[in-house]
Amino acid sequence: MAVPQRIVSLLPGSTEILCALGLETSLVGISHVCNYPPGVISLPRLTTLSISKSGGRHTPDCERAMVQAGLSGYQLDLDLLRTLQPDLIVTQDRAAVCGISSAEILEAARHVLGRHVEVLSLHPAFLQDIWDDIHRVGEATQQQRQAAALLEELFARVNTVVAESIMLREPPRVALLVWTDPLMLAGYWCPDLIHLAGGTDGLCRPGAPAPVVEWSRLPAYAPEVLLLSPCGSSLAQTRATLSALQGLPGWNDLPAVRQGYVYAVDGQAYFHRPGPRIVDSLETLAGLLHPDLFGEFLPQEGQLYCRVTT
């Protein structure tokens, strides 16, 4: 199999994986939400939000409805795809929040490019799947040694956290909110991250999609640490959504609020992108949960996270 020379990445996480493997110069096109590392920002963008299908509002509810109806929330620029002539396209195997399903890509690639193009579909659900996908991208691009070295580095960082967190006798109850309207808790690999960082997530099932919950679940759970990190939102955008939560009944009675352990976290940098920076998410989460043990992992407050005061 020839080494891909022209790569299109339709996921922020896969873009970050490819760049971490030294393939930034091979990227010729990305999705509309890819924005890291900074060197990719000027690349052509092949996807746009399907406003006509979503009714003009981009929310998890409309995305879930489109998935159930067999529709995609995004449009692919076929003319640009034809112009770029990639020999590898990286996407995912399900319609989801940040990409176009592999079935659509396969159909488009065969129609526009012929059968010579390879389509690699990633499917992260658990944290282990992220490691597997890094390995698969390495194989597809013949960067196996780089992938192995990257994974070794990431595992070492994870083990540094776990060596301390595993000794904690009473992990705090943690709630990680990834949307406010409707109220959604973190799913997929996020419960894994909370556990490894020394917390307890009693509201979510690892590997499952982010669940929509009634607000009453939060006071009943009484989280000792509450994090708000809407998927795809900057820290400023995240902070702007706080007022909707602070006015809900029982907000001031939450242990996390009373004790001052409520945080707004950048949803573009942390938690939601299944790539190498997921370990940054783990380290930052560990620092927020246990600043006495992992405070050195925290970035400067105000850049990518901030403590919320009532």
N, C-alpha and C positions, 0 to 999 in steps of 0.2 A: 504494500500500500504506500502510495506517494505521500510525502509530507505535505499537509495543506499549506498553500501559499496565500490564499485569500479566505479569510474567515469572517462570517457574520455571526454576531451574538445577539440574541433577542431576549436576554435576561440580564439584569444587573449582576446577579450572582455569578453567572458564567463569564461575563465580561471581566469580573474581578479575578476569577480563577485563571483565565487565559493570560491576563497581564501578570499575575503572580508567577506563571510558568515561563515568563519571558517572551510572550507572543504578542505584545502590544503592537509591534510594527506589522504584524500579519493581519490585524483587524482592519476590515474595510467598511464595516457598517455595524450599527448597534441599534438598540431599541430607544424609544423616546424617554425612558426613565433611567437609562444608564448614565451615570455622572461621576464614576470613580473607577480608576484613578483619574486625576485631572487631565492627563494627556489624551483621554478618549473623547473629551467633550466636543471637540471640533469635527468628529467623524460623522458621516451621513447617518441619518436616523430613518429606519425603515418602518416604524410603527407609529400609529396615532390612535388616540382614544376614539372609539366609535360613538360620538355624541348622538348620532341619529338613533342608535340602538339603546343608549342608556337614558334617553330623555333629557340629556344635558347635565345630569348630575352623576358624579362618579362616586359611588358608595359601595360598600360590601354587599348591601342588599340587592342593588341592581346587578352587580356582578354575579351573585349567587343565582339570581333569577335567569340570567343569560346562560349560565352553565347548565342549569336544569332544562332550559329550552334548547340546548345544543348550539348556542350562539357564542361568538367570541366578543369580548368587550373591546377588541382592538382591530385595527385595519392594517394590513400589510401593503406597502407600496411595491407593487409588482414591477412597475416600470423601473424603479430604482434597483430592485433586485436583479433585473435583467442587465442593467448597466454595470452593476458591481461584479457580476459573474463570480460569486464565491464558489469554492470547492468544498467548504464545510460550513454548515449552519448549525448552531447550537440553540436548542429550544427546550421545551418541556413536554411531558407526555399527558398533560391535562390542561384544560382551560382553567386559568387561575388569575390571581390578582395582577401579576406583573409580566405576563407573556401571552403568546399565541400557542395553541395546542399543536402538538407534533403532527396530528392528522392534517390540519390545515397547511402546515409547512410542507409536508410531503406532497400534498396535492399541488400546491403552488410551485414547488421546486420542479416536479415532473413536468408541469405545464410550461413553465418559463425557461428552465435551465436544462431539462433533459435528465437522464438517469445517472449522469456522471457525478452529480453533487451528492455529498454525504450529509445526512441529517442525524445529529446526535441529540437524543432526547434525555434530559435529566429528570429525575423524579425524587427530590428530597422530601422526606416526611420526618424521619428521625435524624438525630445528630449523626449517627453512623452513616446515613445515606449521603450526607455532605462529604464525608471522607471518601466514600465510594465514588461519588461523582468527580471529585478531584482526580482520583486514580483513572477514571474512565476518560476524562478530558485529556489527561496525560497520554493515555494509550492512543486516542484518536488523533492526537497531534504529534505522536512519536516523541513525546517529552517525558518518557517514563522516569528517567533519572531525576529530572527536575521535580516531578510530582512526588516521588518518593522522598526527596530532600525536603520539600515543602511540608509534607505530612509529618515527617519526623520532627521538624521544628514546631509545628502546631501541637502535636501530641506532647512534646516536652513542656510547652506552656500550659496545656490543660492539666498535665500531671502536677505541675507546680501548685496550681490552685487546689486540686483534689487532695493533695498530700496534707493540706491544712484543713480544708472544709470537711473531710471525712471524719475528723476528730470532734466535730461540734456535737454536743449532746442534745441541744434544743434548737434546731433550726427554726428561724422565724417563719411565720405564715406569710406568703408572698402572693400578691395579685398583680399581674401585668396586663394592663388594658391596651388593646391595639386599635380600638375605635370607640367613639363616644355616642354616635347616633347612626345605627343602634349601638348599644353597649356590647363590646366584644372582648373576650379574653384571649390571650395568646395561646396558639395551638402549635401543632407540628413539633419542631425541635425545641421550642421555648421551655416547656416543662423539663426537658433534659438539662438545659442551661441552668434553670433555677435550682435543680437538685445538685448539680455539680458545684454551683457557686455557694452552697451551704444554706439553701432555703427549702421550704416545703410549698408545693403547689397542690392544694387540695381541691381545686376547682376544675382542672383540665386533665385530659387524657393524652399522654405523649403520642405523637404520630397522627393525631386526629386534627381535622380542620379547626380553625378558631371558632369557638362556640359563641352564639348570641345569647346573652343572659339578661334576666330582669335585674334591675338595680337592687332589689331586695336580697339577692344572693350575696352581695358584698357585705352589708351589715351583719348578715347571718354568719358569714365566714370570718368576719372580724380580722382582716389582714393587718399584720404588724408592720409590713412594708408594702407600699402601694406605688407602682410605677405606671406612668402614662407615656406610651410611645406609639402614636398612630403610624401605621405603615405608610412610608413614603413622605412623612411630614418632617420638616426641619424643626429645630428646637423652638424657634419663634412661633411657628404654626402650632406646635404642640401646646405651648403656653397659652395660646389664644383659645384653646378648647377647654381650659380648666374651669372657667366660670360656670359652664353648663353642669359640671360635676359638683362644684362647691355649693350650688344651690339645692342639691337633692336632699331629701329627708334622711337624717342620720349621718350625714357627711362628717359633722364635727364630733360624732361619737366613735368614729372608726379609730381603733388603736393607733394605726399609722398616722392619722391626722393629729391625734392628741399628743403623740410622742415626737412628732416632727420628722417622720420618715416617709414623706411623700415626695416623689421625684418626677420631673418632666425630663424625658430623654429623647434625643434626636432619633427619629424613626427612619432616617435615610442611612445613618451610620451604623445603627445598632439593631440587633435582633432579627431583622426581616430578610436579610440577604444571605442565602446559603452559599457562602464562599469563605475564603480565608479569614475575613474580618469577623466571622462568627466567634473566633477566639477573643478578639477585642471585646465583643459583647459579653463573653463569659467573664473576662477579667474586670470589666467595668461593673458588671452586675455583682461580682464578688466584693468589689470595693464599696459599692453602695450598701450591700447587706451587712458587711463586716469591715468597716473602715479601720478598725484596730488591727485587723490581720492583713488586709489587702489594700490599704489606703494608697500605697505606691502605684497601684494600677490606675487610679482615677486621673482623668485629664483635668485640666484647669476648669473649675466650675464656671458655668456661663457660656462655655463654648459648645459642648455637646450634651450637657445635662445641667440641671439646676435643682436645688431643693425648693419645694413649694411651701410657702408660709401662708397661714390663714390670716 
